[in-house]
Amino acid sequence: MSKFTVSKLAALKEKGEKFGTITAYDATFAKLFDECGVPALLIGDSLGMVVQGHNSTVPVTIEEMVYHTKCVARGATTTSLIIADMPFCTYATPEMALKNAALLMQAGAGCVKFEGGEWLCDTVRLLTENGIPVCAHLGLTPQSFNVFGGYKIQGRTEDKAKYITDSTLALEEAGAGMEVIECVPAQLAADISKKTRMPIIGIGAGNGTDGQILVMHDAFGFFGRPPKFARNFLKECGTGDVRDAVRLYLDEVRNGTFPSQAESFE
Ligand code: KIV
């Protein structure tokens, strides 16, 4: 199988095929996920919490993201598109974003992701003009938890839902190739997925999106009390083999049984 690209993921959306993706932070898990055929791996800045033990993603630096991107790129050599997160305040201006995104691409990423709405349109334009595919991230954007006053469901009021929808359409128009949408009502995420050509990848956003993403530690029950929207696929697969857990996750996303209504927000 050749490597997935942003346009191959868009082709899956066009065919109506749902796909699962997962985070990875090191070469061993990246290789294993790549061999299971996971279309995309995200080196999430969630590593600040699940790998480094911080209580938010804010302390993660660009040097640390470059290091983990290099590790994942050494493991995932055949199948998975590698998406790298741009950490807190490393994309405050388009020029700053270009400099830092280039470091992640040179470390082995095939796409970069950053959090925020319409204000990032110029950044998306500059990066894509320079050959850097962009994944947007809206809804609950964890780098802004200090502004939100905690990790809260987003898009529950009409004006907030409109902001997320309008921002998505503006970012797509500017050149974003896909978007992660986190912790929003399932109906809002489903409506947005219908309005875009780019794939929308949900986490805590119901099963009406084109793809799903899970933090690997949540998918295997490795990290404290799991969030409502996660499922322990390692337990569910019943064999204790991480590969079986990943294949089960991919199957359940493909056939629309993950996430269930109980694992979504209304
Ligand atoms: O950092 C991360 O792992 C993420 C996912 C939660 C989408 O951004």
Residues whose N, C-alpha, C, O or C-beta is under 5 A from the ligand:
A	BS01	KIV	T23 G44 D45 S46 V180 I213
